[in-house]
Amino acid sequence: MSDKIRFVIPKGSLEEQTIKFLKLADLEVIRRSPRDYSPTIKDFRISTVKVLRPQEIPQYVAAGYFDLGITGLDWVRETGSEVRIIAELPYSKTGSDKVKIVLAVHERSAIKSPLDLKPSSRISTEYPNLAKQYFEQIGVPVDIFLSYGATEAKVPDIMDGIVELTETGETLKRGGLKEIDVILESSTVLIANEGSYVAKRRSIDDIKTLILGAIDAQNRALVKMNVPEKKLEEIIAILPTMKAPSVAKLYNTDYYAVESVVSKEQINELIPKLKQHGAEDILELSISKIVD
């Protein structure tokens, strides 16, 4: 068996972010056109690449058509696919937050809890298996209808409620709906075929390391500065760091070169503070990858 990886990545809402982070990981997806569903990645560990809908990916990975894939945890759970979740990838369609599968009803409905639903209430969803499991667990008998899109448009004229994916909740609000329960928190996940993970673990773990390193680097920056000896302890005391800052004596001076990796959320507050405490020649540098 070849140890090269057959890799499948998602089409649709996760496509843009996935391709962005793969490029940052030096795993650029090279396509002849936006409709090229068999692109290439120039990495010696990867033999073939396919772009498919995330709904299909868990089943194809479980069946062994692919060794490695990126999809949503929601589709792993919905399809019941037996795959190994290698890593959670902290990104979604528009940001880094997790998404939710929620139960929602019309905003003017008196229903405040799923237990308020009448027996045989009509529920529309793209997640019939998750919905069925959920309502069986809470003991509420409903009629579930598979939706092929525009799920929120069916309430209240056709359906009594929906089980739907939401990232910010804005689409539900615009559709005149209110969330009454969260069924599942979902995230983007890197999944592997169980047999492939045994046979190709080193290559799969290498790809995981590159992707996670690129994602982590987007939220951090390298800060470098020169610090006079008399201010060194003061600067070290206020400087955030992953483990410990790097400190080196500058040749033939009473200055030290100090550098540290810090969160980008802190950077605009940190740089002025460093200057106020005596740091000089401060540089903020982008990072391509961070590998712990």
N, C-alpha and C positions, 0 to 999 in steps of 0.2 A: 504493500500500500504506500502511495506517495504521501509524504508528510506536508505537502502543499495544501493550502486552505482554499476551500470553495466558500466564498463569502457572499451573503445576500444582505442588501441594505434597503431601507424603506422608501417607497414612492409616496408622494402626497404631503401631509402636514409636517412630517418629520424630515422630509427629504433635504430641504435647504440647510437646516442646522446640522444634519448628519454629514453632508458633503463639506460644509464649512470646517467642522472639527476634524474630519479625516484629512483635509488639506493641511490644517495646522499641525497634524501629527505626522506630516510628510508621507501621507498615504493618499495622495491626490487621486480623485476619481476622474479619469479622463474619458470624456464622451465625445462622440462625433456630432451629436445633436442632442437637444433636450429630450428627444424621444428615443434615445439610445438606451435600451434596457439591458445591454450586455457590454458595459464599459470595461475599462481596465484600470488596475492599480499597479504601478511599477514597483513592486516589492517582491523579493525573491521567495517570500513565504506564501504569497497569494497566487493561485493558479487561475481562478475564474471569479468573476463578479456578476451578480444579477441585481436588478432593481425591480422589486415587487411590492405589492400592497402589504402593509404591516399586518393586516388580518391573516394573510396566508403564511407569513414567514415562520411562525412557531411550528406549524404542522410540517412544513417542508424540512426544517432543521431536525425535527424529531424523527422524520422518516429517513434521514440520511442523505437527502438530495444536496444539502449544504452542511458544512462543518460548523460555520459561524454565522451569526446574523444579528442585526439590530432591529428591534421592534419595541412595542409597548408592553409593559407588564399586563395591562388590561387584556391584550390579545392572547398572551400566554395563558392567563386564567380563563378567558372565555372559551378558548379551544381545548383546554385541558391537556395541552401538549406536554409530554414528558421530555423536557429539555433541562440542561444545566444553566442556571443563571450565573454568568461569569462576573458581571459587574453591573452596578447601577450607574447609568450615564446621566449626570445632573443637567439635562437640558430637555426642553419641550419645544413646541412649535414657535413660541415667541420669546422664551426666556429660560430661566433655570429652575422655576418652581415646579413642584409636582402638579399633576392634573388629577381631577376627581371624576369618578362615575357617581352621579347623583340621581336621586328620585326627585322629580319636580312636578308641580301641578300649577294650574292657572292661578295668577296672582290674586284674583278675586274669590278664589275657592275658600271655603271655611275649613278645609283640611289643613291641619297643622302638624300632623304626625302620620307616618305610614299606617299606624293602627287605626286611624280615622277612615281609611279607605273602605268603601262598602265591598262586600263579596262580589266577585265577578267584575270589578272595575277593569277598564280596558287600559292596558299599558303598552305604549309603543317604544321600541328600542332596537338598536343595532347589536345589543348584547343579550340575546334571549336566554343563554345559559346562565350568565351571571344573575340576570333578573329572576329567573326561575329559582335558583339556589337561594337568593336573598329572600324572596317572598315565602318560600317553604320554611326557612329558618325562623322568620318572625310570625309564621302561622296565619298569613293573610292570603286567601285564595283570590287570584286575579287571572284575567285572560291576557296573555302576552302575545303581541303582534310584532313580527319582524319588520323593522323599518329599513328602507333603502336610501334614506336621506331626508333632509328637511323635517326631522323628527318633531321639532318644537312647533311646527306649523299645524300639527294635527290636534292640538289642545286649544279650546275645549270642545270643538265641533265634532270631532271623530273619536278622540281619546280622552280618558280621564286624567292621565298622567304619562310621564315619560321617564325612562332611565337613560341618561345621556352623559356624554363626556363634556366636561367644562374645565377651562383653564383659569379664566378670570371671573366667570359668572355673567359677563356683560351680554353675551348672546342670549342667555336665558332671560335676562331682564328686558332686553329689547323685544323679545318674543312674548312678553307679558306673563312670564312664568316665575315661580318662586321655588327655591330649593327647600325640601323638607327632610332630607336625610342623605348621608354620604354612604354609598355602598362599598366603594373601593378607592384608595389613593393609588394612583399609578404613576410610573416613571418610565423613561426610556431605559431599556436594558440590553446588554450584550449577552447573547445566549449561544450555547454550543450543543451540538449533538453529543449525547453521553459517550458513545463509542469513540467519536472523534476526539473528545477531550482526553481520553486515555491514550489514544494512539498519537495525537498531535499536540500534546499539552504544551510543549515548549513554544511552538510557533503561535499557538492560541494565546498563551500568556504574554508573549512578546507584543502581539497586536494590542492586547488589553492595556499593557503598560504604556504603549505609545499614545493610545487614544486618551486614557485617563491623564497622562502627563500633559497633553495639549489642552485638555479642558481645564485642569487645575491652574495652568499658567495664565489663563485668561483673566483670572481673578486676583492675580498677584503682580507685583513689580519689584525690580531690583533697585534699591536705593544705595548710592555710593556717595561718600563725602570725605572731606579732609577735616580733621579735628585736632585742635591744639592739645598738647598733653594735659594741660591744666583743666580742660573741659571734658576729657575722655570719659571719666566715670559718670559725669552728669548726662552725657549723651547716651551712653550705654543704658542708663537707668530708664530712659524714656523711649528707647528704640524697640519696637516690636520685632520679633524674629521667629523663624520656624524652629530653630534649635538654639543657636547662639550666633551672634554677629561675627564676621571675619574682621580681624584687626591686624594691621601690619604697620610697622614703623617706617616712615618715609626717610629716605637716605639723607643723612647729614642735616636733619631738621628736628625740631621738637614737635612735629606733627605726626599724626597717625592716619592711615587710610582705613576707613570703616565701611563695611557694606553689609546689607541685610535684605532678605526677601520679606516683603510686607504685603498685607491685603490692600487692594486698590481702594476699598471703602475707606481706608484710613489715610490715604496718601495726601489729600488736600488739607487735612488738618495737621498731618505729621510734618510736612516739609517746612511750613512757616515756624512750627515749634522747634524744629532742629536748628533753624537759622537763629532763632531767638536765644537758644542755649549755646550758641557758639560754633555750630558746624559751618563749614565753608565749602565752596565748589561742589554743591549738591547736584547729583545727577539722578534722574529717574529713567530706568531702562526697561524696555519690554522683555518678556521671557517667552521663549518658544515652548518649552516643556519643563515640567517639574516632576522628577521621579524620586519618590522617597526611598 
